[in-house]
Amino acid sequence: MKETMSPIKAPKALPLPHSSKPHHLPATGLCLLLLAVGCTPSRPLPSHPHPIIIVDIDTLRAGHLGCYGYHRNTSPNIDAFADEAVLFEWAFSQAPNTPPSQASILTGLYPGTHGMVFDEDRVANSAVTLAEALRDGGFETAGFHDGGYLSNTFNMGQGFALYDDNKGGGLNRIGPKVFAWLEQNHEKDFLLFVHTYDTHTPYAPGPPYDEEFLEGVPAPSPGFEPTSEVMNSIRLSKYTEDPKQLPANDIEYAKAMYDGDILRVDTWFGTFMEQVRELGLDQRATIVVISDHGEEFQEHGSVLHEKLYATVTHVPMIIRLPNAAQTRRVSTVVETIDLMPTLLEITATSIPPQVQGNSLAPLLLGHQPDTPGIAFGESPFFGGRRHVTIGDLRLLLTTSNKRTELYRYQEDRMEQEDISKLCQNEVEALVAHIEDWENTVRVPLPKDDEPAQELDEMTLQQLRELGYIQ
Ligand SMILES: [Zn+2]
């Protein structure tokens, strides 16, 4: 757990903190914290069981939402939701791709710990998921997901009494099931997890969304369509003797289609929130919008999501408490593994001791931490990559050759200016953070004895359609 990290010895000249996240609070710790900081909130956080709804929009880049500063009006309904919620401006995913990152959201663990790192891996049975913790606390648990790597083949469904694998189809297929389930179960205490690939490739929003953002966009190359196959062929071409990039007009067209996908999902979300209100769940439920990673459009030479740059690892994380009890924007750096302990704390549910995220309850209340937040991420590809984000600095490390990149990501949003050569002290301190994390925190859970299940043909076909396998 992070709070047991041994102190990191940063160079004296560099006042970086060694354990910079707010301390993990037990369920009863919140009141003590409030006394300590002399804060008496007029609308305290819930500290009792109540419904939890998570809307997990796969491949949703934070910077493409209005509430995160995007110039296009892609997200009017999510923006309105954020106005009634706590929006974390700098939330980072623990990995740039779906399997490890989604598993981190569901377990509160780093990928190296929960074990789902490569595509053929699965979440360790010994991981205690959010759904398991809430189920054991007496909650009804239901997950409606879009298949692929969310399938239970990868052990993602641990703890869900109902784990409905839609094997594609997006919200058109999932939405009606979710609405029907809520009609039946809205009076209970429950965890409802809704996941969609609608913002993943293929970028094909369909009318009217496919024309919404075309103004000023140059015509794409004849025949170009941003399908999974086309985008993946660009991504994979770097491993060939003929690496390819999309021309600027095709990239801009792909972005316009991606943004159309976001607007389509946002429209669904507006309808969903209407039903939530009709059922009174806006008064009773905590509702979360989150994503597992963003998407690259050649800001760093490639497409899709495989690198640790902020275009891919900066994700939306927005938490609306019952009755919109707290509304604010939080600038502290947080991680998606923090969601699980946060939700467990505000539902007065025991937090499994293995959980590596920290509860964000103090930040929901507006408490200013003494030290900046910190986030870690990892990828086994490209020589083994790691990122640490702390304050306004992000360090990317390639473990195989110790290459480093350093960015002031808040002002250099596309991370184009590597300042590592100019800031050697900061680089050394941040590399020390990663090494300490690697040695003391990112410790694997025991491997399962049972072999991984073979993928069924429908799952294989869906992974092909998403562009993950050939
Ligand atoms: Zn994903």
Boltz pocket constraint, residues with backbone or C-beta under 6 A from the ligand:
constraints:
  - pocket:
      binder: B
      contacts: [[A, 58], [A, 59], [A, 97], [A, 98], [A, 99], [A, 292], [A, 293]]
      max_distance: 6.0
